[in-house]
């Protein structure tokens, strides 16, 4: 009897928390046993590392399995065979595509993750150009964005403490209006959509809005890691962040999609200032004198313009890199300049 009472007293002293812990330990042990019984096996799939946009690709599960079900996450195939062992792809845009496969057969789970590098079918063609006119440009302007609108030229300046947005007369290049940003903002690219001027900032995750006379219309959040360049196609906004990606947003900065951009076999990184011309974007690559023509839908840089010769005509010893592309549609000319450049150049692109 004494032994029974001792046991009863011990049980009373065990807290509810202790019982809960013991229960969890038992459940985990049981769960572990169940996991051990269901081994996840590897699917055997041969896949190329690189494929070109538009090319048809068939992947096959080589394991001799009678597959009950197949789950495919990531890039989705154009078709899957009835036995779920063959699936075809044809990628319309460049970039790294991930395919995660999970098959169930005979009570067992089989998995495989594949990464494919999709590249354009050819390298960018080289475009040529001619200088139509050389204009003066304010050498104090750390040019970040440039755009024509209704016969006027708009320019965004960068650097903390000197960032602003300007409206200039063209072709005199005289400043009509200059609106300074606060010293804690670094101005970047600009674009104009439906009479609203969008000026993005570098790391402040903010976009300033103006009317075409540069009267403030408020701000909106900038949903990218860093703001570099911005343009539009008449309906949507497109933003670069210094990577090899371009992002598409609606006019309220709601995210829609993005594209990786490739030039030949390599990602085209440090995309900066953007300018929409017809159905393509022109983007300069930061710290280079190269401008690439980009098809957003396919993620392809299909042409390249080397403007390094323009630097030989500058006189400002503080002149930095090329930055600033504006298109004059009525004359089919580009205006290009750079950070602290004392000149701007009207050029005609040959083969554009």
C-alpha positions as CSV (number, residue, x, y, z in Angstrom):
1,X,0.0,0.0,0.0
2,X,2.8,2.4,0.8
3,X,4.3,1.8,-2.7
4,X,1.0,2.6,-4.4
5,X,0.7,5.9,-2.4
6,X,4.2,6.9,-3.3
7,X,3.4,6.4,-7.0
8,X,0.2,8.3,-6.7
9,X,2.0,11.3,-5.1
10,X,4.6,11.2,-7.8
11,X,2.0,11.3,-10.5
12,X,0.3,14.3,-8.8
13,X,3.6,16.2,-8.9
14,X,4.0,15.7,-12.6
15,X,2.8,18.9,-14.2
16,X,0.6,19.2,-17.3
17,X,3.6,20.7,-19.1
18,X,5.7,17.6,-18.4
19,X,2.9,15.3,-19.7
20,X,2.7,17.5,-22.9
21,X,6.5,17.3,-23.4
22,X,6.4,13.5,-23.0
23,X,3.5,13.3,-25.5
24,X,5.4,15.4,-28.1
25,X,8.5,13.3,-27.7
26,X,6.5,10.1,-28.4
27,X,4.7,11.7,-31.4
28,X,8.0,12.9,-32.9
29,X,9.4,9.4,-32.5
30,X,6.5,7.9,-34.3
31,X,6.7,10.5,-37.0
32,X,10.4,9.8,-37.5
33,X,9.6,6.2,-38.0
34,X,7.0,7.0,-40.6
35,X,9.5,9.3,-42.4
36,X,12.1,6.6,-42.4
37,X,9.6,4.2,-44.1
38,X,8.9,6.7,-46.9
39,X,12.2,7.3,-48.6
40,X,12.3,10.3,-51.1
41,X,14.1,9.1,-54.2
42,X,15.8,11.0,-57.0
43,X,14.4,11.2,-60.5
44,X,16.8,10.5,-63.3
45,X,16.4,13.3,-65.9
46,X,18.9,14.3,-68.4
47,X,18.7,18.0,-69.3
48,X,20.9,20.5,-71.1
49,X,22.5,23.4,-69.1
50,X,21.8,25.9,-71.8
51,X,18.9,26.3,-74.2
52,X,17.9,29.1,-76.7
53,X,14.7,31.0,-76.6
54,X,12.1,29.5,-79.0
55,X,13.8,26.1,-79.2
56,X,11.7,23.0,-78.4
57,X,13.0,20.9,-75.5
58,X,11.7,17.5,-74.4
59,X,12.6,16.2,-70.9
60,X,12.1,12.6,-70.0
61,X,12.0,10.7,-66.7
62,X,14.4,7.8,-67.3
63,X,13.3,5.8,-64.2
64,X,11.2,2.8,-65.0
65,X,8.2,4.0,-63.0
66,X,4.4,3.6,-63.3
67,X,3.7,7.2,-62.2
68,X,0.4,7.8,-60.3
69,X,0.8,11.6,-60.2
70,X,3.2,14.3,-61.2
71,X,3.6,17.8,-59.7
72,X,5.6,20.4,-61.6
73,X,6.5,23.7,-59.9
74,X,8.3,26.7,-61.4
75,X,8.3,26.9,-65.2
76,X,5.3,25.0,-66.6
77,X,5.6,22.7,-69.6
78,X,3.7,23.2,-72.9
79,X,2.6,19.6,-72.7
80,X,2.9,16.4,-70.6
81,X,2.6,12.8,-72.0
82,X,-0.2,10.5,-70.9
83,X,2.3,8.4,-68.9
84,X,3.6,11.5,-67.2
85,X,7.2,10.7,-68.2
86,X,7.8,13.1,-71.0
87,X,7.2,16.9,-70.9
88,X,8.0,19.6,-73.5
89,X,9.1,23.2,-73.1
90,X,9.7,26.2,-75.4
91,X,10.8,29.3,-73.5
92,X,9.8,32.7,-74.9
93,X,12.1,34.7,-72.6
94,X,15.7,34.5,-71.5
95,X,16.9,33.8,-67.9
96,X,17.4,31.0,-65.5
97,X,14.4,28.8,-65.4
98,X,13.8,26.4,-62.5
99,X,11.7,23.2,-62.8
100,X,10.8,21.3,-59.6
101,X,9.4,17.8,-60.2
102,X,7.7,15.6,-57.7
103,X,6.4,12.2,-58.8
104,X,4.5,9.5,-56.8
105,X,4.8,5.9,-57.9
106,X,4.0,2.6,-56.0
107,X,3.7,4.5,-52.7
108,X,7.1,6.2,-53.1
109,X,8.0,9.8,-53.7
110,X,10.5,10.9,-56.3
111,X,11.9,14.4,-56.7
112,X,14.2,16.4,-59.0
113,X,15.0,20.1,-59.4
114,X,16.4,21.3,-62.7
115,X,17.9,24.7,-63.6
116,X,18.1,25.7,-67.2
117,X,19.9,28.8,-68.6
118,X,17.8,30.2,-71.4
119,X,19.7,32.5,-73.7
120,X,18.9,34.6,-76.9
121,X,19.4,32.9,-80.2
122,X,22.2,35.3,-81.2
123,X,24.5,37.9,-79.9
124,X,23.5,41.6,-80.2
125,X,24.2,43.2,-83.5
126,X,26.4,46.3,-83.5
127,X,24.7,49.6,-84.5
128,X,26.5,52.6,-85.9
129,X,25.7,56.3,-85.5
130,X,26.4,59.8,-86.7
131,X,26.5,63.1,-84.8
132,X,23.9,65.5,-86.1
133,X,24.6,68.4,-83.7
134,X,26.7,69.1,-80.5
135,X,25.0,71.1,-77.8
136,X,26.2,72.7,-74.6
137,X,25.3,70.8,-71.4
138,X,25.5,72.0,-67.8
139,X,28.7,70.6,-66.4
140,X,27.3,70.7,-62.9
141,X,24.6,68.2,-63.8
142,X,25.1,64.6,-62.5
143,X,22.7,63.4,-65.2
144,X,20.5,60.5,-64.2
145,X,17.5,60.7,-66.4
146,X,16.6,62.5,-69.7
147,X,13.3,62.7,-71.6
148,X,11.6,64.8,-74.2
149,X,7.9,65.7,-73.7
150,X,5.8,68.1,-75.8
151,X,8.9,69.8,-77.2
152,X,10.6,70.3,-73.8
153,X,13.5,68.4,-72.3
154,X,13.3,67.1,-68.7
155,X,16.4,66.1,-66.8
156,X,16.9,64.4,-63.4
157,X,20.1,65.2,-61.4
158,X,21.7,63.0,-58.8
159,X,24.0,63.1,-55.8
160,X,23.0,63.9,-52.2
161,X,22.7,67.6,-51.6
162,X,22.5,68.5,-55.4
163,X,19.7,66.3,-56.6
164,X,16.9,68.1,-58.6
165,X,14.6,67.9,-61.5
166,X,14.9,70.4,-64.4
167,X,12.8,71.5,-67.3
168,X,14.9,72.8,-70.2
169,X,14.3,74.6,-73.4
170,X,15.5,72.7,-76.5
171,X,17.7,73.2,-78.4
172,X,19.1,76.1,-76.3
173,X,19.4,73.8,-73.3
174,X,18.6,76.8,-71.1
175,X,17.0,75.8,-67.7
176,X,13.3,76.9,-67.5
177,X,12.7,75.5,-64.1
178,X,14.7,73.6,-61.5
179,X,13.2,71.9,-58.4
180,X,15.6,70.7,-55.8
181,X,15.1,67.5,-53.8
182,X,15.9,67.4,-50.1
183,X,19.6,66.7,-49.2
184,X,18.7,63.2,-48.0
185,X,17.4,62.2,-51.5
186,X,19.5,60.9,-54.4
187,X,17.7,61.6,-57.7
188,X,17.7,58.9,-60.4
189,X,15.8,58.3,-63.6
190,X,12.6,60.0,-64.8
191,X,9.8,59.4,-67.2
192,X,6.5,61.1,-68.1
193,X,3.3,59.2,-68.5
194,X,-0.1,60.8,-69.0
195,X,1.2,64.3,-68.1
196,X,2.6,63.0,-64.8
197,X,6.4,63.2,-64.3
198,X,7.9,60.3,-62.3
199,X,11.3,60.9,-60.7
200,X,12.7,57.9,-58.8
201,X,15.3,57.9,-56.0
202,X,18.2,55.6,-55.5
203,X,18.0,54.0,-52.1
204,X,15.2,56.0,-50.5
205,X,12.4,53.8,-52.0
206,X,10.4,56.8,-53.0
207,X,9.1,58.2,-56.3
208,X,8.3,61.9,-56.7
209,X,5.4,63.0,-58.8
210,X,5.0,66.3,-60.7
211,X,2.9,67.8,-63.4
212,X,4.7,68.9,-66.6
213,X,5.4,72.4,-65.0
214,X,7.2,70.5,-62.2
215,X,4.6,71.4,-59.6
216,X,4.6,68.6,-57.0
217,X,1.8,66.0,-57.1
218,X,2.9,63.9,-54.1
219,X,5.0,60.8,-53.8
220,X,4.5,57.0,-53.9
221,X,6.5,54.1,-52.6
222,X,9.2,52.6,-55.0
223,X,8.9,48.8,-54.7
224,X,12.4,47.9,-55.9
225,X,15.7,47.4,-53.9
226,X,17.3,50.4,-55.6
227,X,15.9,52.9,-58.2
228,X,18.2,53.4,-61.2
229,X,16.3,54.0,-64.5
230,X,12.6,54.4,-65.4
231,X,10.7,54.5,-68.7
232,X,7.2,53.8,-70.0
233,X,5.5,52.3,-73.0
234,X,2.4,54.5,-72.8
235,X,0.6,52.2,-70.4
236,X,3.1,50.7,-68.0
237,X,6.2,51.8,-66.1
238,X,9.5,49.9,-66.4
239,X,12.3,50.3,-63.8
240,X,15.9,49.1,-63.6
241,X,17.6,48.5,-60.3
242,X,21.3,48.0,-61.4
243,X,20.9,44.3,-61.9
244,X,20.2,42.4,-65.1
245,X,16.4,42.7,-64.5
246,X,13.8,45.1,-65.7
247,X,10.5,45.4,-63.7
248,X,7.1,46.3,-65.0
249,X,4.5,48.2,-62.9
250,X,1.2,49.9,-63.5
251,X,1.0,53.7,-63.2
252,X,0.3,53.3,-59.4
253,X,3.5,51.3,-59.0
254,X,1.7,48.0,-58.5
255,X,4.1,45.3,-59.5
256,X,3.2,43.2,-62.6
257,X,6.2,41.2,-63.7
258,X,9.9,41.3,-64.5
259,X,12.4,40.0,-67.0
260,X,16.0,38.9,-66.9
261,X,17.9,40.5,-69.7
262,X,20.7,38.7,-71.6
263,X,23.2,39.8,-74.2
264,X,24.3,36.6,-76.0
265,X,25.2,34.0,-73.4
266,X,25.7,36.4,-70.5
267,X,23.3,38.3,-68.3
268,X,23.4,42.1,-69.0
269,X,24.0,43.6,-65.5
270,X,24.1,47.2,-64.3
271,X,21.2,48.3,-66.5
272,X,20.7,52.0,-65.8
273,X,19.0,54.8,-67.7
274,X,16.1,53.6,-69.9
275,X,14.4,55.1,-73.0
276,X,11.4,53.5,-74.8
277,X,11.7,53.8,-78.6
278,X,8.9,52.1,-80.6
279,X,8.7,48.6,-79.2
280,X,12.2,48.4,-77.7
281,X,14.0,49.9,-74.7
282,X,17.4,51.5,-75.0
283,X,19.5,51.1,-71.8
284,X,23.0,52.3,-71.0
285,X,25.2,50.0,-68.9
286,X,26.6,51.8,-65.9
287,X,30.3,52.5,-66.0
288,X,30.5,51.8,-69.7
289,X,29.9,53.8,-72.9
290,X,27.6,51.2,-74.3
291,X,23.8,51.4,-75.0
292,X,21.8,48.2,-75.6
293,X,18.5,47.8,-77.4
294,X,16.3,45.5,-75.4
295,X,13.2,43.5,-76.2
296,X,11.4,43.3,-72.8
297,X,9.1,40.4,-73.7
298,X,11.9,38.1,-74.7
299,X,14.5,39.5,-72.3
300,X,16.9,39.9,-75.2
301,X,19.5,42.6,-75.9
302,X,19.4,42.4,-79.7
303,X,21.6,45.4,-80.6
304,X,24.4,47.5,-79.1
305,X,25.7,51.0,-79.6
306,X,29.2,51.9,-78.6
307,X,29.4,55.7,-77.8
308,X,33.0,55.8,-76.4
309,X,34.1,58.1,-79.2
310,X,31.9,60.9,-77.7
311,X,34.1,61.2,-74.6
312,X,37.0,62.5,-76.7
313,X,35.0,65.6,-77.4
314,X,34.4,66.6,-73.8
315,X,36.5,69.3,-72.1
316,X,35.4,69.0,-68.5
317,X,38.1,67.0,-66.6
318,X,35.5,66.0,-64.0
319,X,33.3,64.3,-66.6
320,X,32.2,60.8,-65.6
321,X,30.3,58.1,-67.3
322,X,27.7,58.2,-70.1
323,X,24.2,58.5,-68.6
324,X,21.2,60.1,-70.2
325,X,19.2,59.0,-73.3
326,X,16.3,60.9,-74.7
327,X,14.5,60.2,-78.0
328,X,13.2,62.9,-80.3
329,X,10.5,61.0,-82.3
330,X,9.6,63.8,-84.8
331,X,13.2,63.7,-86.0
332,X,14.1,60.1,-85.1
333,X,17.2,61.3,-83.2
334,X,18.6,60.5,-79.8
335,X,20.0,63.1,-77.4
336,X,22.8,61.5,-75.2
337,X,25.0,63.0,-72.5
338,X,26.6,61.9,-69.2
339,X,27.4,62.7,-65.6
340,X,29.1,66.1,-65.5
341,X,29.4,66.2,-69.3
342,X,29.8,69.7,-70.7
343,X,28.3,68.5,-74.0
344,X,25.2,66.7,-75.2
345,X,25.0,65.1,-78.6
346,X,22.1,64.7,-81.0
347,X,22.8,61.5,-82.9
348,X,21.2,59.5,-85.6
349,X,21.4,55.8,-85.1
350,X,22.1,53.9,-88.3
351,X,20.2,50.6,-88.6
352,X,17.8,51.5,-85.8
